[in-house]
Amino acid sequence: MLLIFDLDGTLIDSVPDITDAINKTFDELGIDRVSEKEVRNYLGNGARTLIERALKGNSELLDKALKIFKNNYKNNVCNKTTLYPGVKETLKKLPHKKAIVTNKPYEFVGEILKTLGIDEYFEMYIGGESLPEKKPSPMPLLYVCEKMGYSPDEAIMIGDSKNDILAAKNAGVKSIAVNYGYNYGEDVSIYKPDIIIDDFKKLLEVV
């Protein structure tokens, strides 16, 4: 069995660092800051969409803001970011092969995993810009399954948002949703994952 994990909102709470990087960027651009609460609802579709949502209609600043944001975030990628409760212990106990499929830019993922001490548990990871399409497209899940030698029916996607659940459905992969993540303020049950858990440690019971 191959376990494919989302990152932000599933394994880690990265909102504080992302919010700081956005606000540093907006300070440089002379525009209004955003709150952590707002950012929690902006995440999930990659950095470009994140900044587009945070700009609230100032689309002419998008390319400039995105470039500045990436630089600010790169230099402060794991200051306040934390693992959700039970993540490290559970990853250690799960005997299955593991990978990460995130819509976060690939360039940020490795340092976060290493800093938080969970890089050793994953065979591979891909980011939102690693392939021509990102979640909810099935492409990233099918790519990881192929690279790691598993068929889709031998894999489970574990994530917190509709992008994860829809990607799993589109790929013919089973899905487990955690209900403590971001998901745009929506109840993840709307998207009918195969299983919903409220504590990461419960993976040990359901996988």
SVG drawing of the C-alpha trace seen along z (x, -y; Angstrom):
<svg xmlns="http://www.w3.org/2000/svg" viewBox="-22 -52 39 54">
<polyline fill="none" stroke="black" stroke-width="0.4" points="0.0,0.0 1.2,-3.5 0.2,-6.4 0.2,-9.8 0.0,-12.8 -0.9,-16.4 1.4,-18.8 -0.2,-22.1 -3.3,-21.5 -2.6,-17.8 0.9,-17.3 1.8,-20.8 0.3,-24.1 2.2,-26.6 -0.2,-29.5 1.8,-31.7 4.9,-31.7 2.9,-32.1 1.0,-35.0 4.2,-36.7 5.7,-36.4 2.6,-37.8 2.4,-40.7 6.1,-41.5 5.5,-41.5 2.4,-43.7 4.3,-46.1 6.9,-46.5 4.2,-47.1 2.3,-49.5 -0.9,-47.6 -3.1,-46.3 -2.0,-43.3 -4.0,-40.1 -4.9,-38.1 -4.0,-34.5 -7.7,-33.6 -8.0,-35.0 -4.9,-33.1 -6.3,-29.8 -9.1,-30.2 -6.7,-31.2 -4.5,-28.1 -4.7,-25.0 -4.2,-25.9 -0.5,-26.9 1.4,-30.1 0.1,-32.1 -3.6,-31.5 -2.7,-32.2 -1.3,-35.6 -4.1,-36.4 -6.7,-35.8 -4.7,-37.8 -4.5,-40.8 -8.3,-41.0 -8.6,-42.3 -5.2,-44.1 -4.4,-41.8 -2.0,-44.2 0.4,-43.5 0.2,-39.8 3.4,-38.9 5.5,-41.4 3.9,-40.3 4.4,-36.6 8.1,-37.1 8.6,-39.1 6.5,-36.7 8.5,-33.6 11.7,-35.3 10.3,-36.4 8.9,-32.9 12.1,-31.1 14.1,-33.0 11.6,-32.2 10.0,-28.9 9.9,-27.2 10.1,-29.8 6.5,-29.2 5.4,-26.2 4.5,-23.2 3.6,-19.6 0.0,-18.7 -0.3,-16.6 0.8,-13.0 2.2,-13.4 5.8,-12.4 4.9,-9.4 2.3,-8.2 4.5,-8.4 7.1,-6.5 4.7,-3.7 3.0,-3.4 4.8,-0.5 3.7,-1.6 5.7,-3.5 4.9,-7.2 5.0,-10.1 3.9,-13.8 1.8,-15.5 1.3,-19.1 0.3,-22.2 3.0,-24.1 5.9,-25.1 8.5,-22.2 11.3,-24.5 10.0,-25.0 9.1,-21.4 12.4,-19.8 13.6,-22.3 10.3,-22.1 10.4,-18.3 14.0,-18.4 13.6,-21.2 10.6,-19.4 12.4,-16.1 10.1,-14.0 12.0,-13.9 13.2,-10.4 9.6,-9.0 9.0,-9.9 10.3,-8.2 9.5,-11.2 7.6,-14.4 6.3,-16.6 5.0,-20.2 2.4,-22.2 4.8,-23.3 6.4,-19.8 4.0,-18.7 1.8,-20.5 -1.2,-20.0 -1.8,-20.0 -4.5,-18.7 -7.5,-18.3 -6.1,-16.9 -5.3,-13.2 -2.0,-13.7 0.2,-14.1 -1.3,-11.1 -1.0,-8.9 2.6,-10.1 3.6,-9.2 1.9,-5.8 3.7,-5.0 7.1,-6.2 6.8,-4.2 5.4,-1.1 1.9,-1.0 -1.5,-0.9 -4.0,-3.5 -6.1,-0.9 -3.1,-0.2 -2.8,-3.8 -4.6,-6.1 -4.6,-9.9 -4.6,-11.6 -5.5,-15.3 -7.5,-18.1 -9.2,-19.8 -11.4,-19.2 -8.4,-19.3 -7.1,-16.2 -10.4,-14.3 -11.2,-15.3 -7.7,-14.4 -8.1,-10.9 -11.5,-10.4 -10.2,-11.5 -7.3,-9.1 -9.2,-6.1 -7.4,-6.3 -9.0,-5.9 -9.1,-9.0 -8.9,-9.8 -9.7,-13.3 -8.5,-15.0 -11.1,-17.5 -8.8,-19.9 -7.1,-21.5 -7.9,-24.5 -10.4,-23.6 -11.6,-27.2 -13.8,-27.1 -15.9,-24.2 -16.8,-20.9 -14.6,-18.4 -17.4,-15.8 -19.2,-17.6 -16.7,-15.9 -17.4,-12.4 -14.0,-11.0 -13.9,-7.3 -13.0,-8.0 -12.8,-11.1 -10.6,-11.4 -10.3,-14.2 -6.9,-13.1 -3.8,-12.2 -3.1,-9.3 -6.3,-7.6 -4.6,-6.7 -3.1,-3.8 -6.6,-2.4 -8.0,-2.9 -5.2,-2.3"/>
</svg>
